[in-house]
Amino acid sequence: MAAQVLVSDPADPRLADYVRLTDVGLRRALEPASGLFIAEGERVIRRALSAGYPVRSLLVADDKLATITDLAGSVRAPLYVLPAQAAQQLTGFRVHRGALASMQRLPEPPAQQVLAGARRVVVLEDVVDHANVGAVFRCAAALGFDAVLLAPRCADPLYRRSVRVSMGAVFAVPYARLADWAEGLPWLRSLGFRLLALTPDASATPIGQVVPAGRLALLIGTEGAGLSARWLAAADEAVRIPMRRGVDSLNIASAAAIACYLLAHG
């Protein structure tokens, strides 16, 4: 059972894991270097626990303590209880989802291991928006994709916003980073994957016409610029989601959902 610790001072060094959670620059530097990430809300914390991530500590505002009784009873870690105002001062936002948990990161597996046995994978190129990364993981999990690969510059899937938007799907879908942006796609092809580049280009093949046979890798780029010219040229086929009424593209979450569904169930 979590050991309840009452804390009134947001500067208490025991709370260092939770400092300035809205400061993206700070958290990007702090969390991977410290081997931690923050899970927000009881459902997401439970999914992280089920995936084998150890809890370093829990934090809850005193007015939400009653909402996490069951969770606290299943965790062996300090449970820091703060006045609501102190919790907000510490984290930078009103902690209204019940609990926060500082979780210990696990070693990230190599891409070769993640792809063993996988037939459908999403590959993200330079998607730096944490919400978009989380949305893609949620689509991949819901629609039957086996793994997600990230180009080296993609956002951290375990960043708090990624985890929250994915509703914990980042814990369910295996993922890894490509070691080399330039050579990652030829390496994937050598493993037998057919590379499909998702693009709004009108000359691309409508994705509904793709026969989803064999191993498939769906390449998705940034919401603004899309895939780089290099990755588009390296793909086996460019595919598009047909549009109407003058709309040229969808946001990443919508496009990923449609593409994943068609390739998983087509």
N, C-alpha and C positions, 0 to 999 in steps of 0.2 A: 504494500500500500504506500502511496506517495506520502512523504513526510511533509506536513504542512508547516510553512515558515512564513510568519507575518513580517512584512517589510514595509516601512513607511517612506524611506528615502530612495528616490529613483536613481541616485548616484551610488547606491550600494554596489560594490564590485561584484557581488554574487549575481547581479543581473546583467552583466556585461554582454551576454549573448543576445539580449533584446534591445540594445541601444539603437535608437534612430532607425527603426525598421523602414521608414519611408525614404531614407537617404540612399538612393540606388548606388551611387558611386562608392559609398562606404561599405554597403552590404556586399557588393560585388567583390571588393577586395578582402573583406573580413571573413565571409562565410567559407569559401573554398580553402583559404589559407588556414582557417581554424578547424576545418573538417566538420562543419555543422551546417544545418539549414533549419529554417523555421517553418513549422506546420501550423496552420490556423484553422481552428474549429474542430469540434470533437470527431466528426465523421472523417475528416482528412487525417487527423492524428491516428485514429484507429486503423485507417488503411496503411499508413506508414508503419505502424506497429506490426500489422499482419504481414507486411513485406519484409520484416526483419530488421528495420532500422531501430537502433537503441535510442531511448530517451535520455537526454542529458538532464533536462529539468522541464517543469511545467510552470506557466505563469497565468494568473487569472486575476481580474479585478474583483474586489470583495463583493460587489453587487451581483456577480455572476457565479459565485462559488457553488451555489446549490445546483447549477446546471451541469456540473461536471463530476458529481459525486461518484457515479459508476466508473467513469474513466480514471479518476484518481485512485479508486480502489484496485485497479488492475495494473498500476504502474509503480515500480520501485525507483523513485527519483524525487528530488526536492520539488515541492509544490509551493511556489512563491505567490503569496496573496498580498495584493497592494490595493490601497484606496484607488477608486476609479480615476481620479485626477492624477495621481502619481503614475499610474499605468500609462495614461495618455502622454504625460510629460516624458516618460522613459522611451516609449515606442514611437511617438510622433503621430499617433492616431487613437481614436476612441476604440478600445478593445471591446467590441460588442458581440463577437462570435463565440463567447464562452472562453475557451482556453487558447493559449499559444503554447507550443512545445518547441524546445530546442532539441533537434534530433542529430544523432551522429551519422555522418555520411559513411557509406560503404565504398570499398574500392570499385572504381568503374571498370567493367570488364572490357577486354579488347573487342574490336568490331568483329573479328573472326568468330569469336565465341558467341556473340549476340546473333550472328547470322546463321549459325549452325541449325539446320532444319527449317529456317524461315523461308517462306515462299512469297510473301507480300511485305514490302517494307516502304516506309516513307523516308526520303532523304531531303533534309532541309539545308539550303545554302544561304548563309549569312542572314538568317532571320534573327534579328537582335531584339525584337519586341517580346518581352516575357509573356504577355497575354497571348500573343499569336503562337508561341511555342506550346504553351499550355493547351490552347484550343486544338492544335494538331494532335497532341497526345490523346486528348479526349476522343477525337474522331477515330484515331487509330485503334484505340481500345474498344470503342463501341462498335466499330464496323469490321472488326476481324483482321486487322493488320497485325503482323507478327513482331515488328520491331521498328524503331526509329533510329536513323543515323543523322548525325549533326556535323556539318562542316565546322572547321576549327573556330570560326568567329561567331557561331550561333550563341544565343543567350542560354543561360544556365537553366535546365529544366527543374532544378531544385530551388530556384529562387522563389520566395514566398508567393509572388503573384502568379508565376507559372504553375505552382502547385495548386493554388486556389482555383484558378481558371480551369485547370484540368480535372478538378474535383478528385484529386488523388490518383488520376490515371497514370501520372508519371511513375507511380510505384508499381503499376500493373504491366506496363509495356516495356520490354527490355530495350535499352538504348546504349549507344556508344558514339564517340566522336571519331570521325575520319582523321587519321594522322596527317594526311596530305590532301589539301584542297585540289591541287592540280592532277594528282594521280589517283584520287579516290574513285572516280568513275571507271577508268580502265580496270582498276582492281575489282570493282563490283562486277563488271562484265566478265572478267576472267572466272568469277564464281558461278557464272551461268545466269546472271540477272539480265533481263531486258530492261533498258533504261527508257522511261517515258517522261518527257519534259513537259510539265503543265505550263501552258502559255495562253494568253488571249489572242495570239496571232491568228488571223482569219484563215491563213493557209494551212494551219495545223489540222490534224485528223480529229474529227469529233470523237470525244472519248467514248461515247456509246458504241462506236464502231470497232473499238479495240477488242480483240479476242483475248481474254485474260488467261492465257495458257502459260504454263511454266512459271519460272521465278520472275517476279516483276518488282522493279524499283520505281516509285513515283517521285520525281524530282520537283520540289516546290521552292520558289525563291521568295524574295522580299515582297511586301505588299505594294510598294511603289514601283521599283525598278524591275521586279521579277527576277528570273534566272539570268546569270551572266551569259554573255555571248559564248564564252568558253564552254560552259556546261550545256547550253543549248546545242552547240555544235557537236559535243561529245555524246549526246543522247542518241539512242537508236531511233526514236520517233518523237516528234512534237505532237502533243495532244491538247485539245481545247474543250471547254464547256460551251456549247452554243448559246449565244445571247440574243435577246430581242429588245425592241423598243429603245435602241440607241445605247444600251448599257454595254460597256466594253469589258468589264471584269467584275469579279466578286471579291469580298475580303477573304483573307486566308482561311478563316474558320469555315465559311460557307463553301469555298472552292474545295478545300480538303475533304469536307463531308461528302460532297457530291462525287468527287473523284474516287475516294476510298470505297464508297458504296458500290459504284459501278464496276470497279475492278475486283472487288471481293465477291460480288453477286452476279456479275454479268455472264 
